[in-house]
Amino acid sequence: METVYILAINPGSTSTKIAVYADTTPVFIQTLRHSSEELAPYELVTDQFNFRKELILKELEGAEIPLNQIKVVMGRGGLLKPVESGIIAVDEKMVHDLESCAYGEHASNLGGLISYDLAHSLPNAKAYISNPVVVDELDDLARLSGHPLLPRRSIFHALNQKAVAREHAKSIMRKYEDLNLIVVHLGGGITVGAHKKGRVVDVNQGLDGDGPFSPERTGTLPVGDLVRLCFSGNYSQKEIMKMIKGEGGLVAYLGTNSAYDVEQRIIKGDKEAKYIYDGMAYQIAKEVGSMVAVLHSDVDGILITGGIAHDKYFVNQIISYVHRMAPVHVYPGEDEMRALAMNGLRLILGEVEARAY
């Protein structure tokens, strides 16, 4: 059987991850870092399209990847209309929504855009996204916020949460669809999802909404105080939004979005850093507790994943609060590139079908 090549593209706020898989084997993996100086000329994330695409092509050509053998280009899904979990073909309607930021601006919007463009320039490739951040499987009760003008939305690390949940199920020889799991993704944003028999029935809106604060996001804020701040005349809407997403959390308290830097400060005896870091773990544990309630305390496991899951001190802080709720399993890092590639392979092998957007 001919070797199948799959290209995966995962744009982040300050990086672009690319990977090429030959069937199940990674043959090329690279993380391209983008400095603030490089990104400064671009007002909108989508303005970075050509800049990032050219970097990707340069890396692939330098690695002598056989571009004509790539069958599938898998992009990380961006902010789109709510969709069911699975694989979705990138079409002109999706491209329009991503380019116009119709549902919000985020670096992941570039995943579908670049994938679509590259696939059209390759002789045998098609473009798809898989489990974008807008996967919506919420129970109806989870949509209530307290006011009909402000319904709760599902925006979370769907790709990694789903991949880790399936990996865990496989490791214990169970089906993901037969388990109740709580998955905690620890990254620049933090999301905690209640996975009930294969569906994420509740999750905090980790982009700019609710939940625990994170390295650069505020999470839930005192609503009245936030409203008064908005109308104080001291801040524009743009400044408030930047405060909530980008300059909140650890950035606001400690001046850094690096959990590693905070960990090093704690090791050196910085009591303020420890206080704030412990507070972030405390809020995450509270969110886990709320998801235990959502699952009626019938929880088969709590899975902790994401980049900050490498920090044993921080993870142990969370575990100290939640270990009696259910068995805790730690999967450090994120496996989004492999998850994208393997979903692409499943598509090629006919194990799953792509849906239209």
Stockholm file with secondary structure:
# STOCKHOLM 1.0

chainA/1-357         METVYILAINPGSTSTKIAVYADTTPVFIQTLRHSSEELAPYELVTDQFNFRKELILKELEGAEIPLNQIKVVMGRGGLLKPVESGIIAVDEKMVHDLESCAYGEHASNLGGLISYDLAHSLPNAKAYISNPVVVDELDDLARLSGHPLLPRRSIFHALNQKAVAREHAKSIMRKYEDLNLIVVHLGGGITVGAHKKGRVVDVNQGLDGDGPFSPERTGTLPVGDLVRLCFSGNYSQKEIMKMIKGEGGLVAYLGTNSAYDVEQRIIKGDKEAKYIYDGMAYQIAKEVGSMVAVLHSDVDGILITGGIAHDKYFVNQIISYVHRMAPVHVYPGEDEMRALAMNGLRLILGEVEARAY
#=GR chainA/1-357 SS CCCCEEEEEEECSSEEEEEEEETTEEEEEEEEECCHHHHTTCSSGGGGHHHHHHHHHHHHHHTTCCGGGEEEEEEECCSCSCBCSSEEECCHHHHHHHHTTTTCCCTTHHHHHHHHHHHHHSTTCEEEEESCTTBCCCCGGGGCCSSTTSCCCCCSCHHHHHHHHHHHHHHTTCCGGGCEEEEEEESSSEEEEEEETTEEEEECCTTTSSSSCCSSBCCSCCHHHHHHHHTSSSCCHHHHHHHHBTSSHHHHHHSCCCHHHHHHHHHTTCHHHHHHHHHHHHHHHHHHHHHHHHTTTCCSEEEEEEGGGGCHHHHHHHHHHHTTTSCEEEEEBCCHHHHHHHHHHHHHTTSSCCBCC
#=GC SS_cons         CCCCEEEEEEECSSEEEEEEEETTEEEEEEEEECCHHHHTTCSSGGGGHHHHHHHHHHHHHHTTCCGGGEEEEEEECCSCSCBCSSEEECCHHHHHHHHTTTTCCCTTHHHHHHHHHHHHHSTTCEEEEESCTTBCCCCGGGGCCSSTTSCCCCCSCHHHHHHHHHHHHHHTTCCGGGCEEEEEEESSSEEEEEEETTEEEEECCTTTSSSSCCSSBCCSCCHHHHHHHHTSSSCCHHHHHHHHBTSSHHHHHHSCCCHHHHHHHHHTTCHHHHHHHHHHHHHHHHHHHHHHHHTTTCCSEEEEEEGGGGCHHHHHHHHHHHTTTSCEEEEEBCCHHHHHHHHHHHHHTTSSCCBCC
//
